[in-house]
Amino acid sequence: MSGDREIAAEDSIRVVCRFRPLNDSEEKAGSKFIVKFPSGGEENCISIGGKVYLFDKVFKPNASQEKVYNEAAKSIVSDVLCGYNGTIFAYGQTSSGKTHTMEGVIGDQNKQGIIPRIVNDIFNHIYAMEENLEFHIKVSYFEIYMDKIRDLLDISKVNLSVHEDKNRVPFVKGATERFVSSPDEVFEVIEEGKANRHIAVTNMNEHSSRSHSVF
């Protein structure tokens, strides 16, 4: 994409909806899949109880991780590499598939989610640039729980605060920033943060349903 591409206001926010299939316990309980998809080629609407809901994109239960990334996230990565800010936010109730969509199985070509695919795309972009260019990439990983921000890369930081820089871009003051130089280093940071997220948590299911992690 061209670096001088203008992003229209109506294109700056997109809402996509992904449905997972029924799991084993739901099938054993006799649960029914109540969402209906249009019989035509439309991929932006669903109906529930006769009422139609529209989204920018709808992914059926059989949608692959690659399809979700290519059609919901890849363009955001391209915009970020052109100098724009970009965020991908997964929202849904417990066990709806947020972690599967965002993270998946890191290292598995087919099962990896949005975050590892973003990481690989960013580094592939860098590897294709001229050799005399220098890039600095740093990552942070924290969670928001009960209105408090906890650093997942330094568990001693348990109540961080949000500030704005001179360009009015929000940031978490004091959050650990790690410089990374390869996808593997990024994935190591993710695993470290995931491990720290479980420390001092007596009920992880209850905790995760009330917390939001930000990478």
VMD Tcl script that draws the C-alpha trace (Angstrom):
set ca {
  {0.00 0.00 0.00}
  {1.11 3.55 -0.67}
  {2.33 5.50 2.34}
  {0.21 8.50 1.36}
  {-3.02 6.53 1.22}
  {-5.87 8.31 2.97}
  {-8.05 6.24 5.27}
  {-11.68 7.34 5.14}
  {-13.41 7.85 8.46}
  {-15.97 5.16 7.70}
  {-13.15 2.68 7.11}
  {-11.19 3.47 10.26}
  {-13.23 1.08 12.43}
  {-14.43 -2.32 11.26}
  {-16.50 -4.82 13.23}
  {-16.24 -8.48 12.30}
  {-18.02 -11.39 13.93}
  {-16.62 -14.91 14.18}
  {-18.66 -17.91 15.27}
  {-17.15 -21.02 16.74}
  {-18.74 -24.46 16.40}
  {-20.43 -26.15 19.33}
  {-17.94 -27.84 21.64}
  {-18.27 -31.40 22.92}
  {-20.00 -30.49 26.18}
  {-22.54 -28.32 24.34}
  {-23.31 -31.09 21.88}
  {-23.72 -33.62 24.70}
  {-26.10 -31.23 26.44}
  {-28.19 -31.03 23.28}
  {-27.46 -27.37 22.63}
  {-28.54 -26.00 19.25}
  {-26.76 -23.58 16.93}
  {-29.33 -20.78 16.64}
  {-27.45 -18.49 14.24}
  {-28.44 -18.72 10.59}
  {-26.26 -17.60 7.69}
  {-27.62 -16.35 4.34}
  {-27.86 -18.98 1.62}
  {-26.26 -16.66 -0.94}
  {-22.68 -15.48 -1.05}
  {-23.09 -12.68 1.47}
  {-20.55 -12.73 4.29}
  {-21.64 -9.68 6.25}
  {-24.91 -10.67 7.93}
  {-26.56 -13.27 10.14}
  {-30.06 -13.85 11.43}
  {-31.19 -14.94 14.88}
  {-34.85 -15.58 15.52}
  {-35.73 -13.91 12.24}
  {-33.86 -10.70 13.05}
  {-30.99 -9.75 10.75}
  {-27.70 -8.34 12.06}
  {-25.13 -6.67 9.81}
  {-21.35 -6.56 10.30}
  {-18.40 -5.60 8.14}
  {-17.58 -9.29 7.91}
  {-18.96 -12.56 9.27}
  {-16.86 -15.69 9.68}
  {-18.68 -19.01 9.84}
  {-17.60 -21.78 12.26}
  {-15.50 -23.47 9.57}
  {-13.45 -20.34 8.79}
  {-9.72 -21.01 8.97}
  {-7.27 -18.98 11.04}
  {-5.63 -17.84 7.80}
  {-8.93 -16.60 6.37}
  {-9.73 -14.65 9.53}
  {-6.30 -13.01 9.52}
  {-6.27 -12.17 5.82}
  {-9.73 -10.66 5.79}
  {-9.89 -9.06 9.25}
  {-6.37 -8.07 10.27}
  {-3.84 -8.09 7.45}
  {-4.88 -4.68 6.08}
  {-4.39 -3.15 9.54}
  {-0.83 -4.44 9.60}
  {-0.22 -2.88 6.18}
  {-1.55 0.46 7.45}
  {0.66 0.31 10.56}
  {3.70 -0.33 8.37}
  {2.71 2.83 6.46}
  {2.76 4.89 9.66}
  {-0.80 4.68 10.94}
  {-1.83 3.49 14.40}
  {-3.71 0.21 14.53}
  {-5.44 -1.92 17.14}
  {-7.17 -5.28 16.92}
  {-9.53 -5.91 19.82}
  {-11.29 -9.23 20.47}
  {-14.47 -9.00 22.52}
  {-16.71 -11.81 23.68}
  {-17.91 -13.82 26.64}
  {-15.83 -16.50 28.35}
  {-15.09 -19.51 26.10}
  {-16.26 -17.73 22.96}
  {-12.90 -18.22 21.23}
  {-11.03 -14.95 21.80}
  {-7.72 -16.58 22.71}
  {-8.03 -19.04 19.84}
  {-8.58 -16.19 17.40}
  {-5.92 -13.83 18.73}
  {-3.24 -16.32 19.71}
  {-4.10 -19.81 18.55}
  {-1.27 -22.33 18.58}
  {1.97 -20.40 18.18}
  {4.34 -22.18 15.81}
  {1.61 -24.13 14.03}
  {1.25 -22.87 10.46}
  {-2.48 -23.60 10.31}
  {-3.60 -23.06 13.91}
  {-1.68 -19.90 14.82}
  {-3.86 -16.86 15.43}
  {-3.76 -13.19 14.59}
  {-0.89 -12.09 16.85}
  {1.76 -14.56 15.61}
  {0.71 -13.88 12.02}
  {1.12 -10.14 12.61}
  {4.57 -10.73 14.08}
  {5.66 -12.82 11.10}
  {4.31 -10.28 8.60}
  {6.09 -7.38 10.31}
  {9.44 -9.16 10.34}
  {9.01 -10.37 6.75}
  {8.43 -6.74 5.79}
  {11.63 -5.72 7.58}
  {13.66 -8.55 6.06}
  {12.59 -7.35 2.59}
  {13.78 -3.77 3.19}
  {17.18 -2.38 2.25}
  {20.00 -3.69 4.40}
  {21.23 -0.22 5.41}
  {17.96 0.57 7.19}
  {17.74 0.03 10.94}
  {14.57 -0.92 12.79}
  {13.84 -0.94 16.51}
  {10.91 -3.07 17.65}
  {9.80 -3.24 21.25}
  {6.82 -4.93 22.85}
  {4.89 -4.66 26.10}
  {2.45 -7.09 27.68}
  {0.06 -6.17 30.48}
  {-3.43 -6.92 31.72}
  {-6.29 -4.83 33.03}
  {-8.04 -6.41 36.01}
  {-10.46 -4.72 38.40}
  {-9.50 -1.31 36.93}
  {-5.83 -1.91 37.68}
  {-3.05 -2.40 35.13}
  {-0.55 -5.16 35.90}
  {2.69 -5.60 33.99}
  {2.94 -9.20 32.78}
  {6.68 -8.86 32.13}
  {7.43 -7.56 35.63}
  {4.97 -8.81 38.24}
  {6.22 -6.25 40.77}
  {4.42 -3.56 38.74}
  {0.81 -4.01 39.79}
  {-0.90 -0.62 39.51}
  {0.35 1.23 36.43}
  {-1.40 4.30 35.03}
  {-2.35 5.52 31.57}
  {-0.91 8.80 30.27}
  {-0.79 10.63 26.94}
  {2.35 11.62 25.06}
  {2.86 14.98 23.32}
  {0.84 13.72 20.35}
  {-2.05 12.74 22.65}
  {-1.37 9.05 22.08}
  {-2.16 7.05 25.24}
  {0.50 4.83 26.80}
  {0.96 2.89 30.03}
  {3.58 4.68 32.08}
  {6.23 2.40 33.54}
  {5.26 -0.67 31.53}
  {8.20 -2.91 30.69}
  {9.34 -2.62 27.08}
  {11.38 -5.42 25.55}
  {13.41 -4.95 22.39}
  {12.96 -7.88 20.02}
  {14.80 -8.79 16.85}
  {12.99 -11.89 15.58}
  {9.59 -13.60 15.71}
  {10.97 -16.22 18.11}
  {11.97 -13.51 20.59}
  {8.45 -12.07 20.43}
  {6.92 -15.49 21.06}
  {9.21 -15.99 24.06}
  {7.92 -12.72 25.53}
  {4.33 -13.87 24.98}
  {4.99 -17.15 26.79}
  {6.66 -15.30 29.67}
  {3.67 -12.99 30.02}
  {1.22 -15.88 29.91}
  {3.14 -17.66 32.67}
  {3.16 -14.53 34.84}
  {-0.56 -14.08 34.28}
  {-1.18 -17.34 36.15}
  {0.98 -16.38 39.14}
  {-0.96 -15.50 42.31}
  {-4.27 -16.36 40.64}
  {-6.34 -18.91 42.56}
  {-9.09 -19.26 39.96}
  {-7.82 -18.62 36.44}
  {-11.21 -19.10 34.79}
  {-12.82 -16.50 37.03}
  {-9.81 -14.21 36.63}
  {-9.67 -14.37 32.84}
  {-13.38 -13.65 32.54}
  {-12.82 -10.32 34.30}
  {-9.46 -9.34 32.84}
  {-8.21 -8.04 29.52}
  {-4.68 -8.68 28.29}
  {-2.97 -6.20 25.97}
  {0.10 -7.09 23.93}
}
mol new
graphics top color blue
foreach p $ca { graphics top sphere $p radius 0.5 }
foreach p [lrange $ca 0 end-1] q [lrange $ca 1 end] { graphics top cylinder $p $q radius 0.2 }
display resetview
